[in-house]
Amino acid sequence: MFENISLFDGAVWYVVFLFSVTLHEASHAFVSWKLGDDTAHRGGQVTLDPIPHVKREPFGMVLVPFLSYALGGWMIGWASAPYDPRWALRFPKKAAWMAMAGPASNLLLVVIAAILIRVGMFLGYFDAPASLTFSQVTAAATQGSVPQMLATLISIMFSLNLLLFLFNLLPFPPLDGSNIPLFFLSNENAEKYSDLLRNPAFAIIGFVIAWRLFAVVYPPVHLFAINLLYPGLHYS
């Protein structure tokens, strides 16, 4: 599904990537601020302006996305929102809500993209594609650069945010999903678990496991989600 795409698609890719990752981190920052930790707010991360996020993580927000696109035709990268670890230890469930805010924002963008595709099909702007790729979840029903650009943008918005949602929910450190157990642990056990999550060795091992597992999990979920978009059709 991760195919080589054009430079035009690359520009669209980066716009979607930048907005999606910025929203993800801004959601972390906003929820932590509202739940009592103003670290990210003071750092300027409670914003949809990508510049503060790029300044904080230029490697993950600029260099790696363009490098991964040049090498593989798709973008990967990261950003981060600071938080007070003492606050997280004192309020583990609040810290868990902060962690879940990022993937939730990506799921919201998946839903919005799906709605735009269905509305576009109803209005005659989009159609089901003849074949599926990561950046072709829907196809322009009419000729022209603008319809094609919109179809590509919404397709990438759907696929990339589904990727960000699923990957970040995997229950391995340092991903957001590793915080899910905090909802169910006592404060004492949550503190022990949080100490474990901060161990660099566990973070490295967890990321390697998550990366390998995700390569198996994502393609069928992506295909299932696309088939839900087009009742009566069956892509395989």
VOTITOR-350394 format. One line per 5 residues: number of its first residue (from 0); for each residue z, x, y negated of N, C-alpha, C. Coordinates in steps of 0.1 Angstrom, whole numbers, plus 5000, padded with zeros to 4 digits. Atoms other than C-alpha are relative to their C-alpha. Layout:
BEGIN
NUM = Z X Y Z X Y Z X Y  ...
This chain:
BEGIN
0 = 5000 5008 5012 5000 5000 5000 5000 5009 4987  5000 4992 5011 5005 5029 4977 4987 5008 4998  5013 4995 5000 4969 5036 4969 4997 5008 4987  5004 4993 5012 4952 5059 4944 4994 4990 4991  5006 5009 5010 4944 5040 4912 4996 5007 4988
5 = 5007 4994 5011 4926 5046 4880 5010 5004 4989  4992 4996 5012 4938 5062 4847 5004 4987 4992  4997 5012 5007 4936 5027 4832 5012 4993 5006  4989 5006 4992 4959 5014 4859 5013 5008 4997  4989 4992 5003 4981 5044 4852 5008 4997 4987
10 = 4994 5004 5013 4987 5034 4816 5008 4987 5002  4993 5013 4997 4996 4998 4828 5012 5003 5008  4989 4996 4992 5018 5014 4854 5012 5004 4992  4989 4994 5008 5038 5033 4829 5007 4990 4991  4994 5011 5008 5043 5003 4806 5010 4992 5008
15 = 4991 5008 4991 5057 4983 4835 5012 5008 5005  4990 4991 4996 5077 5012 4848 5011 5002 4990  4991 4997 5011 5093 5020 4814 5008 4987 4997  4993 5013 5003 5102 4983 4808 5010 4997 5011  4992 5004 4988 5115 4977 4843 5013 5008 5002
20 = 4988 4991 4998 5138 5008 4845 5009 4998 4988  4991 5002 5012 5150 5003 4809 5008 4987 5001  4993 5012 4998 5159 4967 4817 5011 5001 5010  4990 4998 4989 5177 4978 4849 5012 5007 4994  4988 4993 5006 5199 5003 4830 5007 4993 4989
25 = 4994 5008 5011 5204 4981 4800 5009 4989 5006  4992 5011 4993 5217 4954 4824 5013 5006 5005  4988 4993 4996 5242 4979 4839 5009 5002 4987  4992 4997 5013 5253 4989 4803 5006 4987 4994  4996 5013 5007 5255 4953 4790 5012 4994 5008
30 = 4990 5007 4992 5276 4940 4819 5013 5009 5000  4988 4992 5001 5300 4970 4818 5007 4998 4987  4995 5002 5013 5304 4965 4781 5008 4987 4999  4994 5013 5001 5312 4928 4785 5012 4999 5009  4989 5000 4991 5336 4936 4813 5011 5010 4996
35 = 4989 4992 5005 5356 4960 4793 4998 5015 4998  5003 4985 5001 5339 4995 4794 4989 5001 4990  5010 4999 5010 5321 5003 4762 4993 5014 5000  5006 4987 4999 5310 5038 4773 4985 5000 4997  5015 5001 5002 5273 5029 4776 4996 4994 4987
40 = 5003 5006 5013 5274 5007 4745 5001 5011 4989  4999 4989 5010 5287 5037 4725 4989 5010 5001  5011 4990 4998 5260 5058 4740 4986 4994 4997  5012 5006 5004 5233 5034 4729 4991 4994 5011  5007 5004 4989 5223 5022 4763 4998 4984 5001
45 = 5001 5015 4999 5228 4984 4757 4988 4996 4991  5012 5002 5007 5192 4981 4745 4988 5000 5009  5013 5000 4993 5157 4973 4757 4990 5010 4993  5008 4989 5005 5144 5001 4735 5001 5012 5010  5000 4990 4990 5133 5027 4760 5004 5014 4995
50 = 4998 4986 5005 5139 5057 4737 5013 5006 5004  4987 4994 4996 5177 5061 4743 5000 5003 5015  5000 4997 4986 5171 5059 4780 4991 5012 5004  5009 4988 4998 5142 5084 4779 5008 5013 4996  4993 4988 5005 5164 5108 4758 5011 5004 5010
55 = 4989 4997 4991 5192 5105 4784 4994 5006 5013  5006 4995 4988 5169 5111 4814 4985 5003 4998  5014 4998 5003 5136 5126 4802 4993 5004 5013  5007 4996 4987 5129 5141 4837 4997 4988 5008  5002 5012 4992 5133 5108 4855 4992 4989 4994
60 = 5007 5010 5007 5117 5087 4828 4986 5004 4996  5013 4996 5005 5087 5108 4819 4993 5009 5010  5006 4990 4991 5080 5139 4841 4997 4995 5014  5001 5005 4986 5086 5124 4875 4991 4989 5002  5010 5011 4998 5067 5091 4870 4986 5005 4999
65 = 5014 4995 5001 5036 5109 4858 4996 5009 5011  5003 4992 4989 5038 5135 4885 4998 4992 5013  5002 5008 4988 5043 5110 4912 4987 4991 5000  5012 5007 5002 5014 5090 4898 4988 5009 5003  5011 4991 4998 4991 5120 4897 4999 5004 5015
70 = 5001 4996 4986 5000 5129 4933 4998 4989 5010  5001 5011 4990 5002 5095 4950 4995 4987 4995  5006 5013 5005 4988 5068 4927 5011 4990 4997  4990 5010 5004 5022 5051 4920 5012 5008 4994  4989 4993 5008 5053 5059 4899 5013 4997 5006
75 = 4986 5001 4997 5088 5066 4908 5008 5008 4990  4992 4993 5010 5116 5078 4886 5014 4994 4999  4986 5005 5001 5151 5070 4874 5005 5001 4985  4993 4999 5013 5174 5065 4844 5015 4998 5004  4985 5002 4997 5212 5061 4841 5007 4995 4988
80 = 4991 5006 5011 5238 5043 4821 5014 5006 5003  4986 4994 4998 5272 5061 4816 5010 4989 5001  4989 5009 4999 5304 5044 4825 5013 5009 5001  4987 4993 4999 5341 5054 4825 5005 4999 5014  4996 5001 4986 5351 5063 4861 5014 4995 5001
85 = 4987 5005 4999 5387 5055 4853 5000 4985 4999  5002 5014 5001 5377 5020 4843 4995 4994 5014  5006 5004 4988 5357 5017 4875 5011 5000 5011  4990 4999 4990 5387 5028 4896 5011 4989 4998  4989 5010 5003 5411 5004 4878 4995 4986 5003
90 = 5006 5014 4998 5387 4974 4881 4988 5001 5009  5011 4998 4991 5366 4979 4912 4990 4989 5001  5010 5011 4999 5352 4944 4913 4992 4999 4988  5008 4999 5012 5341 4947 4877 4989 5011 5001  5010 4989 4998 5324 4980 4886 4989 4995 5010
95 = 5010 5005 4991 5307 4962 4915 4990 4990 4993  5009 5009 5008 5294 4935 4891 4990 5008 4991  5009 4991 5008 5281 4963 4868 4989 5005 5009  5010 4995 4991 5263 4978 4898 4989 4990 5003  5009 5011 4996 5247 4945 4908 4991 4996 4989
100 = 5008 5005 5012 5234 4938 4873 4986 5006 5000  5013 4993 5001 5206 4964 4876 4990 4993 5010  5009 5007 4991 5190 4950 4908 4997 4986 4997  5002 5014 5003 5195 4915 4896 4989 4998 4989  5010 5000 5011 5174 4923 4865 4986 5002 5006
105 = 5013 4998 4994 5146 4935 4887 4996 4988 5008  5003 5012 4993 5148 4904 4909 4995 4989 4990  5005 5010 5010 5144 4883 4877 4986 5003 4996  5014 4997 5004 5112 4902 4868 4991 4997 5011  5008 5004 4989 5099 4896 4903 4997 4985 4999
110 = 5001 5015 5001 5105 4858 4899 4991 4997 4988  5009 5002 5012 5089 4859 4864 4986 5003 5003  5014 4996 4996 5058 4877 4878 4994 4989 5009  5005 5010 4991 5055 4852 4906 4997 4987 4993  5003 5012 5008 5057 4823 4881 4988 5001 4992
115 = 5012 4997 5008 5031 4839 4859 4987 4999 5009  5011 5000 4991 5008 4843 4889 4996 4986 5004  5003 5014 4996 5012 4807 4900 4995 4992 4988  5005 5007 5012 5007 4793 4865 4986 5005 4997  5013 4995 5002 4977 4816 4860 4990 4995 5010
120 = 5009 5006 4990 4962 4803 4892 4997 4985 4997  5001 5014 5004 4968 4767 4881 4990 4999 4988  5009 5001 5012 4950 4774 4848 4987 5007 5002  5013 4994 4997 4921 4792 4865 4998 5015 4995  5001 4986 5004 4929 4827 4852 5001 5010 5012
125 = 4998 4991 4989 4940 4843 4885 4996 4993 5013  5004 5004 4987 4930 4840 4921 5006 5009 5011  4995 4992 4989 4942 4852 4955 4991 5012 5002  5009 4988 4998 4929 4888 4960 4994 5000 5014  5007 4999 4987 4904 4895 4988 5008 5009 5009
130 = 4991 4991 4992 4927 4924 4999 5012 5004 4991  4987 4997 5008 4962 4934 4989 5002 5015 4999  4995 4987 5003 4974 4966 4973 5012 4999 4992  4988 5001 5008 5005 4975 4955 4998 4995 4986  5004 5004 5013 4987 4970 4922 4990 4989 4999
135 = 5009 5012 5000 4966 4940 4933 5006 4989 5009  4993 5011 4994 4989 4912 4942 4993 4987 4996  5008 5011 5005 4967 4888 4922 4987 5006 4994  5013 4995 5005 4931 4891 4910 4995 4991 4989  5005 5008 5011 4914 4880 4878 4989 4991 5005
140 = 5010 5010 4995 4893 4848 4884 4988 5001 4991  5011 4999 5009 4870 4857 4855 4997 5014 4997  5004 4986 5003 4851 4888 4844 5006 5004 4986  4995 4995 5012 4864 4910 4816 5012 5009 5001  4989 4990 4999 4888 4938 4809 5014 4994 4998
145 = 4987 5006 5003 4916 4916 4795 5006 4992 5012  4995 5006 4988 4919 4893 4826 5004 5010 5011  4997 4989 4990 4918 4924 4848 5012 5007 4997  4988 4993 5004 4944 4941 4828 5013 4992 5003  4989 5009 4997 4967 4911 4830 5003 4999 5014
150 = 4998 5002 4986 4962 4907 4867 5007 5013 5006  4994 4988 4996 4970 4944 4872 5014 5002 4995  4987 4999 5006 5000 4943 4849 5010 4992 5008  4991 5009 4993 5015 4913 4866 5002 5004 5015  4999 4995 4986 5008 4927 4901 5009 5011 5001
155 = 4990 4989 5000 5026 4959 4893 5014 4996 4997  4987 5006 5003 5054 4940 4877 5007 4994 5012  4995 5007 4988 5058 4920 4909 5004 5011 5011  4998 4991 4990 5055 4949 4933 5011 5011 4997  4991 4989 5004 5074 4976 4914 5015 4994 4999
160 = 4986 5006 5001 5104 4953 4907 5005 4995 5013  4996 5003 4987 5105 4941 4942 5005 5013 5007  4996 4987 4995 5107 4978 4952 5013 5004 4994  4988 4996 5007 5134 4985 4926 5012 4992 5005  4990 5009 4996 5154 4955 4937 5005 5004 5014
165 = 4996 4997 4987 5153 4963 4974 5006 5014 5002  4996 4987 4998 5157 5000 4972 5015 5002 4994  4987 4998 5006 5187 4998 4949 5011 4992 5007  4990 5008 4993 5204 4972 4971 5003 5006 5014  4996 4993 4987 5204 4995 5002 5014 5005 4999
170 = 4985 4997 5001 5241 5001 5010 5003 5015 5002  4997 4986 4998 5240 5039 5007 5002 5006 4986  4999 4993 5013 5253 5061 4979 4988 5010 4998  4994 5005 5013 5243 5068 4952 4994 4987 4995  5007 5012 5005 5224 5035 4951 5010 4989 4997
175 = 4991 5011 5005 5238 5003 4935 5006 4992 5012  4995 5008 4989 5241 4986 4969 5012 5006 5007  4988 4994 4994 5268 5010 4980 5013 4995 4994  4988 5006 5007 5291 4992 4956 5004 4986 5005  4997 5013 4995 5289 4959 4974 5013 4998 5007
180 = 4987 5001 4994 5319 4966 4996 5012 4998 4990  4989 5001 5010 5340 4968 4964 5004 4985 4998  4996 5014 5002 5339 4930 4962 5010 4995 5010  4992 5005 4989 5358 4927 4994 5012 5009 5004  4989 4990 4997 5382 4957 4995 5012 4997 4990
185 = 4988 5000 5008 5418 4957 4982 4998 5012 4990  5001 4989 5010 5423 4979 4951 5003 5013 5005  4997 4987 4994 5439 5006 4972 4989 5006 5008  5011 4996 4991 5411 5007 4997 4987 5003 4991  5012 4998 5009 5385 5004 4969 5001 5013 4993
190 = 4999 4987 5006 5399 5035 4952 4996 5011 5010  5004 4991 4990 5395 5054 4985 4985 5000 5002  5015 5001 4997 5360 5041 4990 4992 5006 4988  5006 4994 5012 5351 5050 4954 5000 5015 5000  4999 4986 4999 5363 5085 4959 4989 5006 5010
195 = 5010 4996 4990 5340 5087 4990 4986 4999 4994  5013 5002 5006 5310 5074 4970 4997 5012 4990  5002 4989 5010 5315 5102 4944 4998 5014 5006  5002 4987 4993 5313 5129 4971 4985 5004 4999  5014 4996 5001 5280 5148 4964 4993 5001 5013
200 = 5006 4999 4987 5274 5154 5001 4996 4987 5005  5003 5014 4996 5276 5117 5009 4988 4994 4992  5011 5005 5008 5253 5110 4980 4986 5005 5005  5013 4994 4995 5226 5134 4993 4996 4994 5013  5003 5006 4986 5229 5121 5029 4996 4986 4998
205 = 5003 5014 5002 5229 5085 5017 4986 4998 4994  5013 5002 5006 5198 5090 4996 4989 5003 5010  5010 4996 4990 5179 5107 5024 4998 4988 5010  5000 5012 4991 5188 5078 5048 4993 4988 4994  5006 5011 5007 5179 5052 5022 4985 5002 4998
210 = 5014 4998 5002 5145 5068 5015 4992 4998 5013  5007 5002 4987 5136 5069 5052 5000 4986 5004  4999 5014 4996 5148 5034 5058 4991 4991 4992  5007 5008 5009 5131 5020 5028 4985 5000 5003  5014 4999 4996 5097 5032 5040 4996 4990 5011
215 = 5002 5009 4989 5102 5009 5070 5002 4985 4995  4996 5014 5005 5118 4979 5051 4991 4994 4990  5007 5006 5011 5097 4975 5021 4986 4994 5003  5013 5006 4998 5061 4970 5034 5000 4985 5006  5000 5013 4995 5070 4939 5055 5006 4990 4990
220 = 4995 5009 5010 5091 4924 5027 4990 4997 4989  5010 5001 5010 5064 4930 5002 4989 4990 5005  5010 5009 4994 5039 4913 5025 5005 4986 5001  4994 5013 4999 5062 4884 5032 5001 4993 4986  4999 5005 5014 5068 4879 4994 4986 4995 4995
225 = 5013 5004 5004 5031 4878 4988 4995 4988 5007  5004 5012 4993 5024 4853 5015 5007 4988 4995  4994 5011 5006 5050 4831 4999 4993 4995 4987  5008 5003 5012 5029 4833 4967 4988 4991 5003  5012 5006 4997 4999 4819 4984 5001 4991 5013
230 = 4998 5009 4989 5008 4789 5007 4986 4997 5006  5013 5003 4994 4980 4783 5032 4991 5012 5003  5007 4987 4997 4968 4819 5032 5010 5009 5008  4991 4991 4992 4981 4846 5055 4994 5014 5000  5004 4986 5001 4978 4882 5046 5007 5008 5011
235 = 4993 4992 4989 4986 4908 5073 4996 5015 4998
